[in-house]
Amino acid sequence: MGEINRRGRVGTVDVRGTVAAGFEPVEEAFERNFEQRGERGAAVAVYRHGHKVVDLWAGTRDVDGDGPWAVDTAQVVRSATKGVAGAVVLLLHQRGQIDLDAPVGTYWPEFKDAGKERVLVRHLLSHRAGLAAIDRPLTPAEAIDGVSGPAALAAQRPQWEPGTDHGYHPQTYSWLIAELVRRVTGRTIGRWVAEEIARPLGLDFWIGLPAEEAHRVGRIGPVAEPPAAMGGGLSLRPKRSVVEAYRDPESLTRRAFGVIHPFPDENDPDYRAAELPASGGISTARALARFYAATIGDVDGGRRLFAPATLTLARTEESVGPDRVLIVPTRLSLGFMLHGAAAPLLGPGSFGHPGRGGSLGFADPASGIALGYVTNGLRKGVTADPRAQALVRAVRSVL
C-alpha cells in the first residue's frame, strides 16, 4: 500500500496530516471542500483493514474564529454519536447482558406504562418504538439532568404501534438508550463508553466531555449552503413533502426535532458535559474512523469490538421504507443507518451514522474501509452532507 507520507500546504489550503500512497484523491476532495463547498474547519480519517491510511485536518478550530485546527481538535458530532451508542447495546447483547427481543420494561419497569409493554429492545435500536416525540418538550436544563428525559418517555404514549413501522428518533434516542444502559449495567453510558470502548481503543471520543479536555473542542455553528450544482443528496433537493413536514409545527417531524425547546446551545460547557448519546458526542475524525475500524476487525494491534454474529446484526436491515419522521425512505439496522439513497455510504454492506449538519462515521466490511469526518460548519441537511459525500466518493474511487 506504500508508506504514509507527511503532507503540507496543498493548493490554497493548509492541509496537515498524512495520506498513504494511492489515497491522494481523498486529500484532493478534502481540499476542494474548503475551496468550493464552504468548509471552515474539518478533519477526515480513513482506516483500511485496521491500518490508518488517511489522517488530515485543515482550517480553523472554531467556525467563527481564526485559530488553527490542531492535530487533536475535537468537535460535537451530533447524531454521529448514535452509532457508538447503538454499539454499546450490541456489545451488551454480545456479552449476554441484554436480550434484544426482551421488552424494555424487563430492565426498566417504569417504561411499561402508557401502552409500551410490548416495546422491545430491538425497537429502540431500529427506531421502531414509536417514541420519536414527547407531549411536552423539555427545557435545555431538563434535557441534560439525566432524570427528566427518561421520566417523560416512561410516561409517554407511543405515536404509532411499536414494532409496526419506523421513524427516526433524533433526540429521544438519548434518554431511551442511556436509561436502558444505566438500568442494565449500573453505569452511565458515558462512563461505559469511556471504560469499555474509548480507553481500550485509545479514542478521543466522549459522551459527556471531561472538563480537562474542554480546551481541545472547537465551536460549531451554521455555515452557508453551497450551490445546488455541487450535489449532496437530501439536504439540497428536498421533496415538497419534506419541506412541508419541517414547516408544520404540528407534524411529527417538527415535534421530533423540537423535543428540546428552546434549542440548546451546543457550545455551552454544561451541554457538552452532559451524556446525550443521540446528539452530544464529541470526537476527532480519527476516533470515529478507528471506532468503526474496530467493529469490523483488529486495529493496529488493538482488539476487535464485534464478534461475527454482532457484526451481522449491525449490517442487517431491520427497518426500511418511508420514515415517519424524515419522510424519505431510510434503511436502518440495529443501531446504525445503512447505505441507501437518503444516507449514501460506501456500498451496500456499509453501516454507520451521519450527524445532522455534516459529520459522518461508517464501516464497510467488504472493502475493510472505515471513515470518520468531523466539521465545525453545520449545514441544514440531516443525512447526506455534500462535503462528506465528496470524501466518500473519493474513497470509492481508489478501491
Disulfide bonds with the S-S distance in Angstrom:
none
